[in-house]
Amino acid sequence: MKILKKIIFQVSVIIFLLNANAFSKAAPESFANLAEELMPSVVNISTTQTIKTQANPFPFQFPPGSPFGEMFKEFDKPTERKATSLGSGFVIKKNGTVITNNHVIANAEDIIVRINNKEYEAKVIGADPYSDLAVLKIDSTETFKIVEFGNSDKARVGDWVMAIGNPFGLGGTVTSGIISARNRDINLTRYDDFIQTDASINQGNSGGPLFNMDGDVIGINTAIISPSGASSGIGFAIPANYASTIIDQLVKFGETKRGWLGVRIQDVTKEIASLAGLNEPKGAFIGGVSEGGPAEKGGIKSGDIILEFNGEKIKTMRNLPRVVANTKPNKRVTVKLWRDKKMISKKLILGRMESAKEFKDK
């Protein structure tokens, strides 16, 4: 009997250890092999643009018709200067298709990509300021080494990650850390859903890849929070799953094709929830509906509270734009909303955001 109990105890210990190992991974001894493998696919990006400035030496303007204005007009001529900026990117297709941030190449007149100690000119295939993503094509017939996107939904807080980029022009810089948080909203873009990391990210890292330990890109480094402007251990990356959807559209069409509902929304406060008869503040409150838009045609009204869109729960107001934008235009969807203290469902066909008057007027 004692022998049997001892065997059972030993088996239990083994099972416990196996389960513990299933939920934890030892820190890597070195990132060297991974960095060496991935480095040839990461690029340094430099851009130039012409900036015009009005060189008025006075802290005021002369009134129209003033003789002083005519006298000093030669001092009020616009001047031009060349501005340069640096960023990072990575190759996703052997033909030299490169991913970076939109803010890295916005308004650029010349784009130079440096990879494997060689420089190439590049052109913009498509760019999207709303997600801060851009696709470039290297002007070359050479074959380039690529990296693959991983499943960012499987990335967990505490997982090891590695960033490679071009901080302050120091290309090929490797840093490491962990995923500090998920689903961060820092009011940077309309569709914030960032991965937060403590891997060192600085100016020039923008557009570079955030890798998992399998060597897959799970994020695109985009922003930092820092009082000094240098890395303070709080960096943000666009999740790969969201980015890849936008990138596929930019590669295929040169532009994005997002779903459009046609509503103006606001947070559901405690007061609104109480008046509406909801047990807690949740969902997106409809403050207005676009005339002739999908929402109006589908029977959604001002004062409704959207709680679910196409099977996905809407926990806060900020969830709705992301979910709608990730849904293809012209798709028939079901919207569950709260009206007159009860849940009702509406079916409608989404429009395309880029074709909406509200979008064109911006």
Summary of the structure (lengths in Angstrom):
residues: 362
radius of gyration: 26.0
end to end distance: 79.9
largest distance: 112.1
contacts: 1141
relative contact order: 0.10
helix: 25%
strand: 37%
